[in-house]
Amino acid sequence: MSETDTLTALEAVIRERLSADPDSSYVARLHAKGRKKIAQKLGEEAVETVIAAMAGDRGELTSEAADLVFHLLVLLAEAGLSLDDVRAELDRREGVSGLDEKASRTA
């Protein structure tokens, strides 16, 4: 399975589990606690990813990056967004200098 297929399949599973029983699904449990809890968990995973990167441990970085992407997908699903929304935004930015894109958001 390709990376895109894996992420798309994972996104579908996450969307399905949003309405599952919180006692039997981690995603449903997070969803039941609300966006604030999901965002908090995403932040924790981001910090753990940075720590692994700074430690230079490729295996740990890979593992933490997977956790980070998973929790980002949960947050996106909870917000009614998808990978396609993120892809569309990245496509919009393609060919635009990162500095110019950032300036357009702060102006």
N, C-alpha and C positions, 0 to 999 in steps of 0.2 A: 504494500500500500504506500502511495506517495505521501509526502509531508502534507500536501494540501488535502488529500483524501483523508488522512488521519485526523487533521484538524476539523474538517467538515463533519466527519463521522462523530468526533467527540462533541462538537457543537450540537449536533442533533440529539445525542444522548443527554447532554446537559439540559436542553430545552424540554425533553421528555420528562426528565426527573424533577423539574421544577414543581410539578404537580403531584409528585409521588408522596408517599407517607414519610414524614420526617424521621420516624423511628427506624426506617429501613433504607434511607438514602441520605448520604452526606450532602448532596446538592440540595435536596428538599429541606434538610435541616438548616443549612445556611440561608436558603431563600426565606424560610419561616422567620428567621431572626432579622431579616430586612437588609436593605442596601447598606446601611451604616456598618453592620457586621461584616458583610461581604467585602466592602471597601477596606475595612480594618485588616481583614485576612489577606487581601491583596497587598496591602502595604507591608505586612509582616513578611510575606513571601518575597517582596521586592528587596527588603533589607537583607534577608537570608541569601538572596541571589548575589547581591553586592558583596557580602562577606565572603561567599564562596569564590567569587571572582578575584577578590583581593588576596585570598589565601593561595590562589594559583592551583586549586584542586579541580582539574577538569571534570572528573566524575561527579563531584559534589556540585559543581556549577551546572552541569547538565541536568542533574536531578532537581536542583532548585529552580532552574529555568523552566523545566516542565511544570513544576508546581505553580510558578508565576503565570505561565500561559493558561493553565487550567483555571486558576482563580480569576484571571482576566476574562476568560470566556464565560464564567459564571456571572460576573458583574455585568458584562455586555448583555447576556440573556435576561438578567433581572431588569435591565434598563430598556429592554425591547429592541436592542441593537444586535447586529450580527457581524460575522467576519466580512460579509459582503459590504457592509457599511464602512468598515475600516479599510477594506481594499479600495473602495470608491474614493475615500479621502486620500489614500496614498497615491492613487492614480491621478487625482486632481493636483497633487503636489509634484508629480513627476516632472522633471525638467526645470523646476523652480529652485533657485538657490535656497538653502536652508536659512540663511540670514534674511533673505527677502521674504520668505514665507513667514518667519517669526515676526518680522516687522509688520507684516500685513495683519497679524492677529493683535498686535499691541497698539496699532494706530487707531 
